[in-house]
Amino acid sequence: MGRILILDDDADVALAARLALRRLGTVAVRQSPDGLAAALDEFAPDVLLLDMNFAPGASDGAAGLALLREVVARPAPAPAVVVMTAYAEVELAVQALKAGAVDFITKPWANERLVACVQAALARRAPAPAVGELLGESAAMQGLRAQIAQVGASEASVLILGENGVGKELVARALHRASPRAAGPLLAVDMGALPEALVESELFGHRRGSFTDARESRPGRFVAAAGGTLFLDEIGNLPLAQQAKLLAALERREVTPLGSDKPVPVDVRVLAATNAPEAELFDARRFRPDLLYRLNTVVLRVPPLRERGAADVALLLRHYLAHFAQGRPARDVDTDALARLCAYRWPGNVRELRQACERASLLARGPVFTFADFGLAETAAPVPAETGLDLAQREREAVQAALAQAEGNISQAAKLLGVSRAALYRKLDKHGL
């Protein structure tokens, strides 16, 4: 759940967006850009859905771009910005991505597409550790940064592997910044958040009337990222039927929008990432080998936090606690708490550590941070076999809880559990759910 602010001078458009997005959290609407800064301070949205034109008859997007630059320049935590454009404004959407928007949506939209877009923006809102840097002085992180510097300047496709929360999108952003395409857009697409029915339209675009809700033509992500980088996050969630079409687009460097028989040339560098175990990617029942070989010219493995050592954990704790202090007096972590935090397994990796630091900064009342301030579970002692703990029942309950929290969305439930979608399907079958 998040906080979403919609800025659009068309009352009907704003209302339609608010109704479509209300299940994602608290939604507020403004119809004028006047006083936007104050509204951002008061409402503190996670995502800003921003129209690009406000004057009658305007279509150049100048007002929207100016507002976008103001929002992006705000002190952290600034909201992720999704801009709204018309189909004829593809170039404007690209300018917005270069200026710092995380995504764009064309009007009129399908509600399913709008929800997926904002959902992905909510998931990606967490800022980079420090101006996009991958923090850490462990040998693993130094090696990863060296690989990024070496590979970034090339046009090679890169497959980024790592558990949930390790910073795979940060790696993609670092690769983009190190490339000759750095001045072009970097467009991230969360394949796990996309409904299967929208995948082809999302990647390749569609023409008006090509399917029931296609009221207007719209460009796909390959076209919008032209001259830049397209980051396909959680590529392991792409259905097999769509994998063949993605492979064809990569091989031919062209896409054919739904409802069209005319291919459109595309010029993008493709980066992909997945949290799936590497062995699963070589299972042809799940992932096409020819697509895998096309994507993994270079493979970068992002280490889990538990393998990076106490020094990296301590460094990240200092960084995020300072970040969330936001002008308040700095507080130290007491010695016992620091030792326990460094020994903690961090199953959610850097993302979990960041959230724990945010919680502690908001709720701690003492002069120093204690372990309890971070809201982490105590390390459990081994359970004796004679207690008869039913692990299968615990797993079944965890799956049921994740499905309930994700409102039945398989991709989101899999993310909550930290498993692949295919693995979740196997668990559903195993437990008869």
N, C-alpha and C positions, 0 to 999 in steps of 0.2 A: 504494500500500500504506500502511496506517495501523495505529494501535494502538487497539483497541476494548475497553472495559471494560463488562461486563454486570452489573448489580446487580438481582437478582430472587431472592426467597426460595423460589420454586418451582424445585426442582432440575431437573425435566423441562423446564420452559420455558427455563431458562438453558442447558441442554444443547442444546436444539433451536436456540436462537439462535446458540450458539457454532458448531455444525456448519454452519449456514447462512451464517455470516459469515466463516468461516476463510479463504476465498480472498481476502478484502479486506485481510488482514494478520494481525497478532498479536492474538489474542483472549484476554482473561482474564475470569474469572467470580468474583463474590462473591455470597453469599446473605444477607448481613447488612449493614445500613448502618453497624454499629459499625466504627470504624476507617477509614471511607471517605476521610477527609482524608489519612491516611497512605498509603493505597493509591493515591490520586491523585498524591501526591508521588513514590512509588516507581515506579509503572508509567507515569506521565505519558501517559495516553491522549489520543488526538485526539478520540475520541467516547465519551461515556458513554450507554449504553442503560439507562434508569432506570425501574424499576417505581414505581408511585405508592402502593402499599399494602404494609405489612409485617406488621401485627398480624393475627391470625386473625379473619376476619369483617369487617375494616375495608374500607370502600369509598369513604370521603370524600376520599382522596388527600392528607390533611393532612401525613402523614409525607413523602410524595414531594415535595410543594411546598416543605416546609421544607428538604429536602436540595437541591432544585433551586436555591433562593435562596442556599444556602451555596456551591454550586459556581459559580454565576454571579458571586458576589462575590469569588471567589479572584483573586489577582494573575494577570495574563497570563503565559504562555498557558494559559487555562482550556480544558477540553474543550468541544466542542459537545455539547449534551444533547438526546437524543431520548427522549421519555417514552413509556411503554407504558400504555395504558388499555383498558378494556372499552367496547363500543359505547355502553352506557348512560351513559358518563361524558364525553359530548361537551363539556359545560360545563367539566368538569375539564381537558380537553385545551386549551380556550381559555384558562383560567386559567394553565396551564403555559406557553403561548405568550407570554402577557403578562408572565410572570415571567422569561422569557429562554430557554426551550427553543427550539431551531431547528425542531423537527418533532415529530410524534407518530405512533404506530402503534397500531392496535387489535388486541387479542387475540380469538381466535386469528388469526394472520396467514398470508398466502401467502408462502412463502420468497422468491419473486421480488420481492414488494412490500417485504419487510424489507431485502433486499439493496439495492434501489434507494434506499430511504430513507436507509440508513446511508452508502451511496456518495455521495449528495448532501450529507449532513452532513459527510463528510470533505472534499469539494470546497469547502464553504463555511466551513471552520473558520478560515481566515485572519482575524485580527481587523481591525477598522477601524483606519485609520492613527492616529487620536488621538481617542478617545471618539466614533468615528463621523464625524469630520470628513474632508472632502476636502481634503487638504493641497495647497498650491501657490499661488504668488503671481503666476504668469504671467497675462497678459490672458485667455487661454482659460479658466483655472480660476476667475478672478474673475467672468467672465461666466457660467460654468456655475452658480456658487453664487448669483448674482443671479437667474438663471432659476428655480432650485429654490425660492428664497424667494418668488418671484412666483407660481409655479404650485402650490407645495405646499399653499397654503390653499384651493385649489379642489377640486372633485370630478372634474375632467377626467381622462380616461384619458391616460396618458403612455407614449410609446414611446421607450425609451432605446437609442441606437445606439452601438456602439463595439467595438473589437477585443477579443480575449480579454485579460484581465488589466488593463484600464484602470480598473476600479472601478464597473461598472454596478450591482452590488448595493448599493454604498455610496450611489449616487445614489438608488436606490429607498428605502433606509432614511432618507435625509435628507428625501425627499419625504413619507414617512410621518410623521416627527417634526414636520414643518412643517404637518401637516394637522389638521383637527378630529377626525380618527380616531386621533390619536396614542395615546390611552388604550386603543384596541382592539388586537387582534393584528396583527402583520405576518407573513404566512405566505408563504415563498418556495418555489416549485416549479421544479425544474430539468427542463424538458421534454426536454432532451437526454439525461438520465440515466434517463428513464422508458421501459420497454419499451412498444412500441406497443400491445400487448394490454391494458395496464393504464391507459392514458391516461384513458379515459372513466370508469372506476371511481375513479381517483385524483381527478379533478376534480369529478365529480358524485355519487360514492358508489354503493353498491349495496345491494340487499336480499338477505337470506339465500336461497341456492338459485338466485340469478339466473345463475350459471355454475358450472362444476365445483368450483372451489376456494372458492366463496363460502359458507363454513360459518357465518358470522355476518354480520349487517348491519353496515355501517360508513358513516360520513359522508364526504362528499367534501370537497375543499379549499375550495370555495365556501361550504359550510355552516360549516366550522371557522373561517373567516376573517370570519364575520359581525360587522359593526360595525367592521371594520378594513380592512386592505389585503391584496390578493392579488397577489403578484409572480410573474409567469410569465416565468421566465428562459429564454433561448434559445428564444423562441417560434417562430423560424424552423424548428425541428425538428418542429413539430406536423404530422402527416400531413393531407393535404387532407380526408380523410373526417371527421377529428375537428374540423377548422376550422369546418365548417358547424354542428356541435353547439355549439362554443364561441360562435360568432356568435349562435345562437339564445338561449343563456343570457344573453349580454350585452344583447341587445335586449329580452328579456322580463323580465330581472332575476329569473329563476327557473331551477331545475335539476330534472331528473327523474332520480332514481337508477336505475341498471340494475335491471330486475326490478320496477319500480313504474310505475304509470300516473298517479300523483299528483304534480304539480309542487310543489316546495318553494321559497317565496320566499327570495331572498338579498339581503343588503345589504352589498355590498363595493365598494371602489374597486379597479379593476384597473390595475396597472402591468405593462408588458411590456418585454422587452429582447432584443436579438439582436446577434450579431457578424457577421451576414451583410451583405455590401455592400448599400447602400440600393437600388441598381438592381435587385438580385435580388428584392427584396420586391415590386417592381412587375411581376414575371413571373407572370402568372395561372396558369401551369402549376405554379408552386410555392406561391403564396400567394394566397388569395382577396382580390380588391380590396375587397369589402365588409367583410371582417374587418379588413383593414389600415386602412381609413378609420375603423372603429369604435375601433381601438386607438390611432391616431396623432392624436388631437385636438391634442396637443402633442408635438413631437419634441424630445428633448434629445440632443445629440451630445457624447459624452465623448471628448476629444482623446487620441490616442496619446502616450505619454511623449516620443517623439522630437520631437514638435512643440511641446513645452511649454518647451523651453529649458534651458540649463545650470543656471540658478538653482533651478528646481524639482527637477532631479535632485539637486543638492547638498543641498537642504533635505530631500528624502526620504531620502537617504543618512544624514544626521545623525540624523534621527528614528529610522530602523530600527536603526541601529548602537547608539544609546542604548537602544532598546527591548530588543534582544537582549543587551546587556551584563549586564542583570539583577544589578546590584549590583557587578559587577566594575569595576575602574578603567577609565575611558574612554580610548580610543585615537583618535588622529587618523588621517586618510588622508593618505599622503604626496602631495606636490604633483603629481608625475608621474601617480600613480594616479588622483587626483581629476580631472585633465584628461582622462585616457583614459576614465574612467567617464562623465564629462559628454558626451564625444563619441560614446560607444557608442550603437548604434541601439536597444537594448532591444526586441527583437521580441516579448518576452513582457510588455512594459510594466511597470506598477508591481508586478504579481505577481512577475515575474522579478527585479526589483530587490530586493524584500523577501526572496525566497529566497536571493539572492546575499549579502545582508547577514547572514542567518541562518547561512549556510555560513561566511562570513568570521569571524563572532563565535565560532563553535565551533572552527574549525580553525587560525586564524591564530596564529602563535607569536611574531612580532616585536613590538617596541614600538609600531610603527605599521602600519596596513594597507597592503599593496601590491596592485597590480592582480591579481597571481596569486592572492591570498587569496580573491577573489570567484568564482573558478572559471568565468570567462567566456572564450569563444573569442576568440582574437586576431582583429582585423579583417583579413579576407582581402584580399590584393591582387587586382586584376582578373586573370582568367585569359586569357592570350593565345589568340586564336582557333585558332592552329596546334596547340595542345595536343590538340585534338579531344575536349574534355570532352563526354561524352554526358549532357546535361542530362535527357533523357527517362529514361535508365537510372537516374540519381540520383533522379529523382522516383519511379520505380517502386520503388526500394529503400526510399525513405522511407515510401511508402504501406505496403509489406509490413512494415516494422519497426513502424509505428504499429498495424497490425492485430494483429501478434503481441503487442505490449505491452498492447493493449486486449482481448486474448483474443477477437478477432473481433467485438467490440461496435462497430458502425459509428459510433454517436454519440460514444463515447469516443475512437475513433481520429480522428474529425474534429476533436475538441477538441485532441488532441495535435498535429495538423498545423496547427491554426489556420485551418481552412476549414469551410464549412458542410457539412451532411450531403449535401445535393444535389450540391455540388461534389465531394465524395469519391466519390459514386456515379459521377459522370462520369469521374473519374480511374480508378476500378476498371474501367469499361467501356473506357476508352482503352488501358489496359495489359493487358486480358484477365485480370484477377485475379478 
